[in-house]
Amino acid sequence: MFVDEARIHVAAGAGGNGCVAFRREKFVPRGGPSGGDGGEGGSVYLESTAHLNTLLKFRFNREFRAERGGHGEGSNRHGKNGEDLVIQVPVGTIVYDDETGEKLIDMDAPVMRFLVAKGGRGGRGNARFATSTNQAPRRADPGTPGEERKLRLELKLLADVGLVGFPNVGKSTLISRLSAARPRIADYPFTTLEPCLGVVPVDEEDSFVMADIPGLIAGAHEGKGLGDRFLKHIERTRLLLHLIDVAEFTGRDPVEDYAIIIKELESFSPAVARKPMLMVASRIDAAGDSNRLFALREFCRAKKAPLYEISSITGEGLEELKRATWTKLKEIPRAGSAENPAG
């Protein structure tokens, strides 16, 4: 199951209390205060890992507590420090303070570690308070409590290329042909219910990551169909492939399909709609004598935009599309991803 949002509560460990104690051994004529300090409480960290791609583990486990520090003891024995707690999250996780809405960090690279709750300080034992005028202090400090926080985690997948288009235009079939990803493929709308990532090899050394998201329909930004909930997963992509179905039995106008999808992207985020885009005529094996493909060619010619005609069933045009995608990616800097202003 793909889960891209979660709310958790984290609590760092409290510091251990200081100890009040005195040395009273038989052969120690000058005994004195010997209370040790309390240990430091454990802190809570978030760490990004490439081995996770969903926030599913936070669906039922939402409370995370680090170990508290041990209390000080006599004979100047200090309490044990509490162990830190490290919570692993997928690369691409954005962390918010759930109470204030403040964005704390965007964990957009592997092995990033971020302190979200600092452990409490250990209290001082009475040995710390001994002076020339107060040689038998009976004072010790308690440990301070650890920080607690409510966090909201939001996952935005990291991919180089995002596939957009109406439901059943061949996005899932395309990613299954170009990569080892195996999304569910069927002949009814909204077969894809969650985003899917696939690594597309270009040659022995080069590859790029492609993301397939559930299809859009008119009114998606208003919640129709599956809505635009999954569009955040293409906010980080550098390039979009816009698939338009030219099969003769669809009965839709390809130019109108293009306009509808662009409108939905703009309604979600103008920055996403402005991303570099390649136009792809999908399912040309089923185009027949339909004028849909011709109309799309004329439209792209007027826009001076190249049109890549493919059939994921027969494989026609796939290699050309892959090479064109890789060439375009090399022109786009990795730092050029857009964030949704709505956050």
VOBA-1610 file (N, C-alpha, C; in pm, whole numbers, padded with zeros to 5 digits, always signed):
BEGIN
Met+00084-00120+00000Met+00000+00000+00000Met+00087+00124+00000Phe+00052+00222-00084Phe+00128+00346-00093Phe+00066+00450-00002Val+00144+00501+00094Val+00098+00605+00186Val+00195+00721+00175Asp+00145+00841+00144Asp+00234+00955+00124Asp+00213+01068+00224Glu+00130+01046+00325Glu+00114+01145+00433Glu+00099+01071+00565Ala+00156+01130+00670Ala+00146+01067+00803Ala+00165+01175+00909Arg+00107+01150+01025Arg+00127+01237+01141Arg+00181+01152+01255Ile+00287+01200+01318Ile+00349+01124+01427Ile+00377+01216+01545His+00395+01154+01661His+00432+01226+01783His+00567+01173+01829Val+00664+01262+01848Val+00796+01219+01892Val+00826+01283+02027Ala+00894+01209+02112Ala+00929+01258+02245Ala+01071+01214+02277Ala+01155+01312+02307Ala+01292+01280+02348Ala+01290+01234+02494Gly+01396+01165+02534Gly+01404+01115+02670Gly+01436+01226+02770Ala+01382+01214+02891Ala+01412+01310+02997Ala+01551+01282+03054Gly+01613+01384+03106Gly+01742+01365+03172Gly+01723+01298+03307Gly+01822+01220+03350Gly+01815+01155+03480Gly+01835+01254+03594Asn+01784+01223+03709Asn+01798+01310+03826Asn+01935+01296+03889Gly+01984+01408+03944Gly+02107+01402+04022Gly+02081+01332+04155Cys+02188+01286+04218Cys+02176+01204+04340Cys+02233+01280+04461Val+02166+01266+04575Val+02219+01315+04703Val+02274+01195+04778Ala+02405+01192+04802Ala+02468+01079+04871Ala+02596+01127+04939Phe+02638+01053+05041Phe+02760+01085+05115Phe+02841+00959+05135Arg+02973+00977+05136Arg+03061+00863+05158Arg+03072+00839+05308Arg+03048+00716+05349Arg+03056+00682+05491Arg+03132+00552+05512Glu+03230+00524+05424Glu+03306+00401+05439Glu+03391+00405+05567Lys+03415+00289+05621Lys+03484+00277+05750Lys+03622+00340+05748Phe+03698+00319+05640Phe+03836+00366+05636Phe+03852+00494+05552Val+03745+00570+05538Val+03751+00699+05471Val+03713+00805+05574Pro+03813+00855+05648Pro+03781+00944+05759Pro+03720+01076+05714Arg+03755+01120+05597Arg+03700+01247+05549Arg+03599+01220+05437Gly+03487+01165+05475Gly+03382+01141+05375Gly+03323+01272+05328Gly+03240+01265+05233Gly+03180+01387+05181Gly+03070+01356+05081Pro+03018+01460+05017Pro+02911+01438+04919Pro+02963+01357+04801Ser+02885+01259+04760Ser+02930+01171+04650Ser+02817+01140+04552Gly+02717+01228+04546Gly+02606+01204+04453Gly+02645+01234+04310Gly+02623+01140+04222Gly+02659+01157+04081Gly+02552+01230+04001Asp+02589+01274+03881Asp+02496+01343+03792Asp+02405+01244+03721Gly+02289+01292+03680Gly+02200+01211+03598Gly+02248+01208+03453Gly+02211+01103+03379Gly+02250+01091+03239Gly+02165+01179+03148Glu+02218+01208+03030Glu+02145+01286+02930Glu+02035+01200+02867Gly+01921+01262+02841Gly+01814+01191+02773Gly+01844+01171+02625Gly+01796+01063+02567Gly+01818+01039+02425Gly+01739+01135+02337Ser+01795+01173+02224Ser+01729+01262+02128Ser+01662+01180+02017Val+01573+01244+01944Val+01503+01179+01832Val+01548+01244+01701Tyr+01592+01160+01609Tyr+01638+01205+01478Tyr+01553+01141+01368Leu+01537+01213+01259Leu+01484+01156+01136Leu+01600+01137+01039Glu+01601+01023+00970Glu+01708+00994+00874Glu+01646+00943+00745Ser+01687+01002+00633Ser+01633+00961+00503Ser+01707+00839+00451Thr+01632+00750+00389Thr+01691+00628+00333Thr+01628+00597+00198Ala+01709+00547+00108Ala+01659+00509-00024Ala+01592+00372-00022His+01592+00305+00091His+01534+00171+00100His+01384+00174+00131Leu+01328+00292+00151Leu+01183+00306+00173Leu+01126+00393+00063Asn+01002+00366+00022Asn+00936+00451-00078Asn+00792+00483-00041Thr+00758+00463+00086Thr+00623+00493+00134Thr+00629+00521+00282Leu+00526+00591+00333Leu+00517+00620+00477Leu+00425+00521+00546Leu+00410+00404+00488Leu+00316+00305+00539Leu+00345+00267+00684Lys+00472+00261+00722Lys+00505+00214+00858Lys+00456+00309+00966Phe+00419+00432+00928Phe+00368+00527+01026Phe+00216+00526+01036Arg+00153+00437+00960Arg+00006+00437+00960Arg-00050+00390+01094Phe+00013+00291+01154Phe-00037+00238+01281Phe+00059+00263+01396Asn+00184+00296+01366Asn+00282+00325+01470Asn+00313+00473+01465Arg+00252+00551+01555Arg+00263+00696+01547Arg+00332+00758+01667Glu+00365+00679+01768Glu+00430+00730+01888Glu+00575+00681+01892Phe+00668+00775+01906Phe+00809+00740+01909Phe+00875+00812+02027Arg+00938+00733+02115Arg+01001+00789+02235Arg+01144+00740+02247Ala+01234+00833+02272Ala+01373+00797+02297Ala+01389+00757+02444Glu+01498+00694+02476Glu+01525+00644+02611Glu+01561+00759+02705Arg+01512+00753+02827Arg+01545+00856+02924Arg+01682+00827+02985Gly+01744+00929+03044Gly+01874+00912+03107Gly+01861+00845+03243Gly+01965+00772+03281Gly+01965+00707+03412Gly+01990+00807+03523His+01944+00776+03645His+01964+00864+03760His+02106+00846+03813Gly+02157+00955+03872Gly+02287+00948+03935Gly+02283+00858+04058Glu+02398+00808+04100Glu+02407+00720+04216Glu+02520+00765+04307Gly+02528+00702+04423Gly+02635+00734+04516Gly+02771+00694+04463Ser+02874+00731+04537Ser+03014+00705+04498Ser+03046+00772+04365Asn+02981+00889+04341Asn+03006+00969+04221Asn+02980+00893+04090Arg+02884+00803+04095Arg+02850+00729+03973Arg+02743+00806+03895His+02777+00835+03773His+02686+00910+03686His+02587+00816+03619Gly+02468+00868+03596Gly+02367+00788+03528Gly+02401+00766+03382Lys+02350+00659+03327Lys+02375+00626+03187Lys+02298+00722+03095Asn+02362+00764+02988Asn+02293+00846+02888Asn+02191+00761+02813Gly+02075+00819+02787Gly+01972+00748+02710Gly+02014+00735+02564Glu+01974+00626+02501Glu+02008+00605+02360Glu+01922+00694+02271Asp+01986+00748+02169Asp+01912+00827+02070Asp+01822+00735+01988Leu+01712+00790+01940Leu+01620+00716+01854Leu+01629+00773+01713Val+01660+00688+01616Val+01670+00730+01476Val+01553+00668+01398Ile+01468+00753+01342Ile+01351+00709+01266Ile+01382+00726+01118Gln+01375+00619+01043Gln+01404+00626+00900Gln+01279+00661+00820Val+01297+00752+00725Val+01188+00795+00638Val+01237+00788+00493Pro+01147+00780+00396Pro+01190+00774+00255Pro+01255+00904+00211Val+01348+00893+00117Val+01402+01012+00052Val+01287+01085-00016Gly+01282+01217+00001Gly+01172+01295-00055Gly+01069+01334+00048Thr+01092+01299+00175Thr+00997+01333+00281Thr+01017+01478+00326Ile+00908+01552+00331Ile+00910+01689+00384Ile+00850+01685+00524Val+00918+01747+00619Val+00879+01741+00760Val+00823+01876+00802Tyr+00702+01875+00858Tyr+00638+01996+00907Tyr+00609+01982+01056Asp+00613+02095+01128Asp+00560+02099+01264Asp+00409+02103+01252Asp+00342+02001+01303Asp+00198+01987+01280Asp+00117+02093+01354Glu+00173+02152+01457Glu+00098+02252+01535Glu+00112+02392+01478Thr+00230+02425+01426Thr+00252+02559+01372Thr+00246+02564+01220Gly+00259+02447+01155Gly+00263+02443+01009Gly+00399+02478+00952Glu+00498+02503+01037Glu+00631+02541+00989Glu+00699+02423+00919Lys+00758+02452+00805Lys+00835+02351+00734Lys+00972+02341+00798Leu+01006+02222+00848Leu+01131+02203+00920Leu+01245+02164+00827Ile+01220+02070+00737Ile+01327+02025+00647Ile+01267+01946+00531Asp+01333+01953+00418Asp+01300+01871+00302Asp+01413+01771+00286Met+01384+01645+00316Met+01488+01541+00314Met+01496+01482+00173Asp+01558+01559+00085Asp+01557+01526-00057Asp+01684+01455-00104Ala+01761+01402-00011Ala+01881+01326-00046Ala+01898+01211+00054Pro+01962+01103+00012Pro+01981+00990+00104Pro+02072+01025+00220Val+02052+00956+00332Val+02135+00964+00452Val+02143+01105+00508Met+02035+01182+00497Met+02025+01309+00569Met+01973+01279+00709Arg+02029+01343+00810Arg+01984+01322+00947Arg+01946+01457+01007Phe+01831+01461+01073Phe+01777+01587+01126Phe+01726+01565+01268Leu+01768+01653+01358Leu+01724+01646+01498Leu+01586+01708+01510Val+01488+01629+01553Val+01352+01681+01568Val+01312+01699+01714Ala+01379+01632+01807Ala+01348+01647+01950Ala+01475+01620+02030Lys+01520+01722+02104Lys+01645+01710+02179Lys+01618+01651+02317Gly+01707+01561+02358Gly+01694+01498+02488Gly+01715+01594+02603Gly+01656+01562+02718Gly+01669+01647+02837Gly+01809+01639+02897Arg+01843+01742+02971Arg+01974+01747+03035Arg+01971+01675+03169Gly+02077+01603+03200Gly+02084+01534+03328Gly+02104+01630+03443Gly+02042+01599+03558Gly+02056+01684+03676Gly+02191+01665+03745Arg+02235+01768+03817Arg+02362+01760+03888Arg+02343+01693+04024Gly+02439+01609+04061Gly+02438+01547+04193Gly+02495+01641+04297Asn+02478+01604+04427Asn+02520+01698+04532Asn+02670+01715+04540Ala+02748+01624+04479Ala+02893+01642+04478Ala+02931+01769+04403Arg+02845+01815+04311Arg+02872+01934+04232Arg+02859+02061+04316Phe+02790+02053+04427Phe+02758+02174+04504Phe+02848+02192+04626Ala+02944+02103+04645Ala+03033+02113+04761Ala+03125+02234+04747Thr+03134+02315+04851Thr+03224+02431+04856Thr+03294+02432+04990Ser+03386+02527+05008Ser+03458+02535+05135Ser+03367+02574+05250Thr+03257+02642+05219Thr+03165+02683+05324Thr+03043+02592+05335Asn+03024+02508+05236Asn+02911+02414+05239Asn+02965+02277+05198Gln+03021+02207+05296Gln+03090+02082+05267Gln+02996+01961+05267Ala+02873+01981+05305Ala+02777+01869+05306Ala+02645+01912+05241Pro+02651+01952+05116Pro+02527+01998+05050Pro+02426+01884+05035Arg+02304+01920+05055Arg+02196+01820+05038Arg+02106+01859+04920Arg+02167+01919+04824Arg+02093+01964+04706Arg+02136+01884+04584Ala+02039+01847+04501Ala+02065+01785+04370Ala+01958+01833+04274Asp+01995+01846+04147Asp+01901+01893+04046Asp+01826+01777+03982Pro+01698+01798+03954Pro+01627+01697+03874Pro+01666+01710+03727Gly+01649+01604+03652Gly+01672+01611+03508Gly+01564+01693+03439Thr+01598+01754+03328Thr+01499+01832+03254Thr+01426+01740+03156Pro+01300+01770+03128Pro+01226+01684+03033Pro+01279+01701+02891Gly+01262+01597+02809Gly+01300+01605+02668Gly+01195+01678+02588Glu+01233+01724+02471Glu+01139+01794+02384Glu+01036+01696+02327Glu+00916+01746+02305Glu+00810+01667+02239Glu+00757+01748+02122Arg+00720+01677+02018Arg+00673+01745+01897Arg+00574+01660+01822Lys+00476+01725+01763Lys+00387+01659+01669Lys+00431+01699+01529Leu+00453+01598+01446Leu+00507+01621+01312Leu+00410+01573+01205Arg+00412+01642+01093Arg+00339+01595+00974Arg+00441+01563+00868Leu+00436+01442+00817Leu+00528+01397+00714Leu+00455+01391+00580Glu+00517+01447+00479Glu+00459+01445+00345Glu+00564+01395+00247Leu+00532+01291+00174Leu+00627+01232+00081Leu+00601+01281-00061Lys+00706+01333-00123Lys+00702+01367-00265Lys+00811+01286-00333Leu+00770+01196-00419Leu+00865+01107-00483Leu+00967+01184-00567Leu+01087+01129-00571Leu+01194+01189-00651Leu+01205+01114-00783Ala+01178+01183-00890Ala+01187+01122-01023Ala+01235+01227-01122Asp+01297+01183-01231Asp+01343+01274-01335Asp+01230+01309-01432Val+01146+01210-01460Val+01042+01226-01562Val+00907+01187-01503Gly+00805+01267-01530Gly+00670+01237-01486Gly+00577+01215-01605Leu+00490+01115-01596Leu+00393+01087-01702Leu+00258+01147-01663Val+00200+01226-01751Val+00068+01284-01726Val-00022+01255-01845Gly-00151+01259-01818Gly-00249+01235-01923Gly-00378+01182-01865Phe-00476+01160-01952Phe-00604+01104-01910Phe-00585+00959-01862Pro-00683+00904-01790Pro-00677+00761-01757Pro-00676+00676-01885Asn-00605+00566-01879Asn-00603+00469-01990Asn-00548+00526-02121Val-00444+00609-02111Val-00379+00655-02233Val-00249+00576-02257Gly-00219+00482-02168Gly-00102+00397-02189Gly+00018+00433-02104Lys-00001+00510-01997Lys+00112+00549-01912Lys+00173+00428-01842Ser+00088+00344-01783Ser+00138+00227-01712Ser+00205+00128-01806Thr+00148+00111-01925Thr+00208+00019-02022Thr+00344+00071-02066Leu+00354+00204-02085Leu+00481+00263-02126Leu+00589+00240-02022Ile+00559+00267-01895Ile+00662+00251-01792Ile+00699+00104-01774Ser+00604+00014-01800Ser+00635-00129-01789Ser+00725-00176-01904Arg+00716-00108-02020Arg+00800-00145-02134Arg+00940-00085-02124Leu+00951+00033-02062Leu+01080+00100-02055Leu+01161+00064-01931Ser+01094+00011-01829Ser+01163-00019-01703Ser+01118-00154-01651Ala+01169-00189-01533Ala+01130-00315-01470Ala+01007-00300-01382Ala+00949-00179-01378Ala+00828-00159-01298Ala+00713-00238-01357Arg+00628-00290-01271Arg+00513-00370-01315Arg+00385-00318-01252Pro+00338-00200-01296Pro+00211-00149-01243Pro+00094-00232-01293Arg-00017-00218-01226Arg-00138-00289-01269Arg-00188-00227-01399Ile-00221-00311-01496Ile-00267-00264-01627Ile-00400-00332-01660Ala-00500-00252-01691Ala-00632-00308-01726Ala-00701-00209-01819Asp-00815-00251-01877Asp-00883-00170-01978Asp-00999-00091-01920Tyr-00991-00051-01793Tyr-01095+00034-01736Tyr-01028+00155-01672Pro-01103+00266-01658Pro-01042+00389-01605Pro-00989+00374-01464Phe-00887+00452-01432Phe-00827+00458-01299Phe-00775+00322-01251Thr-00715+00248-01345Thr-00646+00125-01304Thr-00532+00158-01210Thr-00460+00267-01241Thr-00349+00310-01155Thr-00407+00389-01038Leu-00393+00334-00917Leu-00447+00398-00798Leu-00342+00466-00714Glu-00216+00443-00745Glu-00108+00504-00668Glu+00012+00524-00760Pro+00101+00619-00726Pro+00218+00644-00812Pro+00308+00522-00821Cys+00378+00515-00932Cys+00470+00403-00956Cys+00600+00458-01014Leu+00712+00411-00961Leu+00843+00454-01009Leu+00910+00342-01088Gly+00983+00379-01192Gly+01060+00283-01269Gly+01192+00344-01313Val+01299+00265-01308Val+01429+00312-01354Val+01446+00271-01500Val+01466+00368-01588Val+01477+00344-01731Val+01625+00346-01771Pro+01681+00232-01812Pro+01821+00232-01854Pro+01837+00294-01992Val+01940+00376-02007Val+01970+00437-02137Val+02084+00362-02204Asp+02189+00336-02128Asp+02300+00253-02173Asp+02360+00187-02050Glu+02482+00138-02059Glu+02540+00065-01948Glu+02565+00153-01827Glu+02581+00283-01845Glu+02614+00372-01735Glu+02502+00468-01698Asp+02417+00503-01792Asp+02318+00608-01769Asp+02177+00551-01755Ser+02098+00619-01673Ser+01957+00582-01654Ser+01884+00702-01597Phe+01753+00697-01600Phe+01673+00801-01535Phe+01550+00736-01472Val+01490+00808-01376Val+01375+00757-01302Val+01247+00819-01357Met+01151+00733-01387Met+01023+00776-01443Met+00912+00749-01342Ala+00819+00844-01330Ala+00706+00830-01236Ala+00575+00829-01312Asp+00494+00727-01287Asp+00359+00718-01343Asp+00261+00750-01232Ile+00174+00848-01255Ile+00074+00884-01154Ile-00065+00854-01208Pro-00164+00837-01120Pro-00301+00813-01167Pro-00348+00921-01263Gly-00432+00881-01360Gly-00476+00971-01465Gly-00561+01086-01415Leu-00560+01195-01492Leu-00639+01313-01461Leu-00760+01321-01553Ile-00863+01387-01504Ile-00980+01416-01588Ile-01017+01561-01564Ala-01108+01613-01645Ala-01154+01750-01626Ala-01216+01764-01487Gly-01176+01867-01414Gly-01227+01889-01279Gly-01148+01816-01172Ala-01032+01762-01207Ala-00952+01690-01107Ala-00915+01780-00990His-00889+01911-01017His-00852+02003-00909His-00968+02029-00815Glu-01090+01991-00856Glu-01207+02003-00770Glu-01241+01871-00702Gly-01157+01770-00723Gly-01177+01641-00656Gly-01241+01535-00742Lys-01266+01565-00870Lys-01328+01466-00956Lys-01228+01356-00992Gly-01281+01236-01015Gly-01192+01121-01039Gly-01113+01093-00914Leu-00983+01080-00928Leu-00895+01066-00812Leu-00841+01202-00768Gly-00894+01310-00831Gly-00849+01442-00792Gly-00704+01465-00832Asp-00645+01570-00775Asp-00505+01603-00806Asp-00413+01568-00690Arg-00458+01477-00603Arg-00381+01444-00483Arg-00240+01396-00516Phe-00225+01322-00625Phe-00095+01262-00656Phe-00006+01352-00741Leu-00057+01469-00781Leu+00024+01556-00865Leu+00147+01607-00793Lys+00145+01609-00660Lys+00264+01656-00587Lys+00385+01568-00617His+00360+01445-00664His+00472+01355-00691His+00544+01387-00821Ile+00492+01480-00900Ile+00567+01522-01019Ile+00620+01664-01001Glu+00602+01723-00881Glu+00655+01857-00858Glu+00807+01861-00865Arg+00872+01751-00827Arg+01018+01748-00827Arg+01076+01702-00961Thr+00992+01656-01052Thr+01044+01606-01180Thr+01100+01722-01262Arg+01192+01687-01349Arg+01252+01789-01437Arg+01182+01796-01572Leu+01113+01689-01610Leu+01054+01680-01743Leu+00922+01603-01736Leu+00823+01649-01810Leu+00696+01580-01819Leu+00679+01519-01957Leu+00623+01399-01962Leu+00580+01339-02088Leu+00428+01341-02088His+00372+01414-02181His+00226+01427-02189His+00174+01327-02292Leu+00111+01220-02244Leu+00060+01116-02333Leu-00083+01149-02375Ile-00107+01147-02505Ile-00240+01172-02560Ile-00279+01052-02645Asp-00393+00994-02614Asp-00440+00874-02682Asp-00497+00909-02819Val-00442+00844-02923Val-00492+00872-03059Val-00568+00752-03116Ala-00602+00655-03031Ala-00679+00540-03079Ala-00814+00587-03131Glu-00859+00527-03241Glu-00979+00576-03309Glu-01106+00555-03229Phe-01108+00459-03134Phe-01233+00429-03063Phe-01254+00516-02940Thr-01164+00609-02908Thr-01182+00691-02787Thr-01291+00795-02805Gly-01304+00850-02925Gly-01409+00947-02951Gly-01381+01085-02894Arg-01258+01111-02845Arg-01226+01242-02790Arg-01137+01319-02887Asp-01136+01450-02868Asp-01053+01538-02950Asp-00915+01548-02882Pro-00807+01508-02949Pro-00675+01509-02885Pro-00630+01648-02844Val-00664+01751-02921Val-00625+01888-02886Val-00700+01932-02760Glu-00826+01893-02752Glu-00904+01925-02633Glu-00850+01850-02511Asp-00809+01725-02531Asp-00747+01648-02422Asp-00623+01720-02368Tyr-00542+01770-02460Tyr-00422+01844-02420Tyr-00459+01966-02336Ala-00557+02042-02382Ala-00596+02164-02312Ala-00650+02134-02173Ile-00726+02027-02161Ile-00784+01991-02030Ile-00674+01957-01930Ile-00578+01876-01972Ile-00470+01836-01881Ile-00387+01958-01840Ile-00355+02046-01935Ile-00278+02166-01904Ile-00355+02253-01803Lys-00485+02264-01821Lys-00565+02343-01728Lys-00561+02285-01587Glu-00567+02151-01578Glu-00562+02087-01446Glu-00426+02108-01380Leu-00320+02100-01460Leu-00186+02125-01405Leu-00173+02269-01355Glu-00225+02364-01432Glu-00218+02505-01391Glu-00300+02530-01266Ser-00415+02462-01254Ser-00498+02479-01135Ser-00429+02425-01011Phe-00349+02321-01029Phe-00275+02264-00917Phe-00154+02350-00883Ser-00073+02383-00983Ser+00048+02461-00961Ser+00097+02516-01095Pro+00099+02647-01111Pro+00152+02705-01236Pro+00296+02662-01262Ala+00373+02640-01157Ala+00513+02598-01175Ala+00521+02461-01241Val+00429+02372-01203Val+00427+02239-01264Val+00388+02249-01412Ala+00290+02333-01441Ala+00244+02349-01580Ala+00353+02409-01669Arg+00448+02481-01610Arg+00555+02542-01689Arg+00676+02450-01708Lys+00671+02332-01653Lys+00785+02241-01668Lys+00805+02204-01815Pro+00931+02177-01854Pro+00953+02126-01990Pro+00870+02001-02016Met+00816+01991-02137Met+00722+01882-02167Met+00747+01830-02308Leu+00739+01698-02321Leu+00742+01635-02452Leu+00603+01580-02483Met+00557+01604-02604Met+00426+01555-02647Met+00440+01414-02703Val+00353+01326-02660Val+00361+01186-02701Val+00224+01139-02750Ala+00218+01094-02876Ala+00096+01034-02929Ala+00100+00885-02894Ser+00007+00843-02809Ser+00008+00706-02758Ser-00091+00617-02834Arg-00059+00490-02840Arg-00145+00387-02900Arg-00167+00411-03050Ile-00061+00441-03120Ile-00074+00463-03265Ile-00109+00333-03337Asp-00088+00218-03271Asp-00125+00091-03333Asp-00275+00079-03349Ala-00351+00158-03270Ala-00498+00153-03279Ala-00556+00279-03343Ala-00469+00359-03407Ala-00517+00485-03465Ala-00604+00462-03588Gly-00574+00358-03664Gly-00654+00328-03783Gly-00655+00445-03880Asp-00772+00468-03939Asp-00789+00580-04032Asp-00840+00706-03962Ser-00837+00706-03830Ser-00888+00819-03754Ser-00806+00944-03783Asn-00871+01059-03779Asn-00799+01185-03800Asn-00742+01240-03670Arg-00754+01164-03561Arg-00702+01211-03432Arg-00551+01233-03440Leu-00480+01137-03497Leu-00336+01150-03506Leu-00298+01268-03596Phe-00369+01282-03706Phe-00341+01393-03797Phe-00364+01527-03728Ala-00475+01537-03652Ala-00507+01662-03582Ala-00399+01695-03479Leu-00349+01594-03410Leu-00245+01617-03311Leu-00114+01658-03377Arg-00082+01599-03492Arg+00038+01638-03564Arg+00031+01785-03604Glu-00084+01827-03658Glu-00100+01965-03700Glu-00090+02061-03581Phe-00146+02020-03469Phe-00141+02103-03349Phe+00003+02122-03302Cys+00078+02013-03298Cys+00218+02020-03253Cys+00304+02098-03353Arg+00272+02084-03481Arg+00347+02159-03583Arg+00324+02309-03563Ala+00200+02348-03530Ala+00170+02489-03508Ala+00240+02541-03382Lys+00255+02455-03282Lys+00322+02494-03159Lys+00474+02482-03171Lys+00522+02431-03284Lys+00665+02405-03305Lys+00721+02314-03196Ala+00638+02216-03162Ala+00678+02117-03060Ala+00687+01981-03127Pro+00797+01909-03109Pro+00808+01775-03169Pro+00705+01680-03109Leu+00653+01591-03190Leu+00557+01490-03146Leu+00621+01353-03160Tyr+00618+01277-03053Tyr+00675+01143-03055Tyr+00560+01043-03058Glu+00556+00962-03164Glu+00446+00869-03185Glu+00490+00730-03143Ile+00416+00672-03049Ile+00459+00544-02992Ile+00344+00444-02986Ser+00383+00319-02979Ser+00291+00211-02943Ser+00364+00124-02841Ser+00314+00124-02719Ser+00378+00042-02615Ser+00350-00106-02638Ile+00251-00138-02718Ile+00218-00277-02748Ile+00318-00335-02849Thr+00339-00263-02959Thr+00431-00313-03063Thr+00575-00269-03040Gly+00595-00167-02956Gly+00729-00116-02931Gly+00770-00006-03026Glu+00684+00028-03120Glu+00719+00131-03219Glu+00740+00266-03151Gly+00851+00331-03182Gly+00881+00465-03133Gly+00934+00473-02992Leu+00941+00361-02919Leu+00983+00366-02778Leu+01130+00405-02764Glu+01214+00348-02848Glu+01357+00379-02838Glu+01383+00526-02870Glu+01314+00577-02971Glu+01329+00719-03008Glu+01284+00808-02893Leu+01171+00772-02829Leu+01121+00851-02717Leu+01220+00848-02601Lys+01274+00732-02571Lys+01370+00719-02461Lys+01493+00806-02486Arg+01545+00801-02606Arg+01663+00880-02639Arg+01632+01030-02634Ala+01516+01069-02683Ala+01478+01210-02681Ala+01461+01259-02537Thr+01405+01173-02453Thr+01386+01207-02312Thr+01521+01228-02245Trp+01615+01137-02271Trp+01747+01147-02209Trp+01821+01272-02259Thr+01809+01302-02387Thr+01873+01422-02442Thr+01817+01548-02377Lys+01685+01551-02360Lys+01621+01668-02297Lys+01662+01680-02151Leu+01670+01569-02081Leu+01708+01573-01939Leu+01847+01632-01920Lys+01937+01603-02012Lys+02073+01654-01999Lys+02078+01806-02014Glu+01972+01864-02072Glu+01967+02009-02088Glu+01906+02079-01966Ile+01845+02001-01876Ile+01771+02060-01765Ile+01849+02038-01636Pro+01883+02142-01564Pro+01958+02124-01438Pro+01873+02055-01333Arg+01939+01975-01249Arg+01868+01903-01145Arg+01807+01995-01040Ala+01866+02112-01024Ala+01816+02204-00923Ala+01690+02276-00966Gly+01638+02247-01085Gly+01526+02322-01139Gly+01389+02268-01103Ser+01377+02194-00991Ser+01246+02141-00952Ser+01163+02252-00890Ala+01030+02241-00905Ala+00940+02342-00853Ala+00865+02290-00733Glu+00838+02381-00641Glu+00760+02346-00523Glu+00621+02406-00535Asn+00525+02336-00483Asn+00389+02387-00482Asn+00378+02498-00379Pro+00339+02619-00416Pro+00330+02729-00321Pro+00238+02699-00205Ala+00141+02612-00230Ala+00049+02579-00122Ala+00115+02498-00013Gly+00232+02441-00044Gly+00309+02365+00053Gly+00244+02239+00095
//
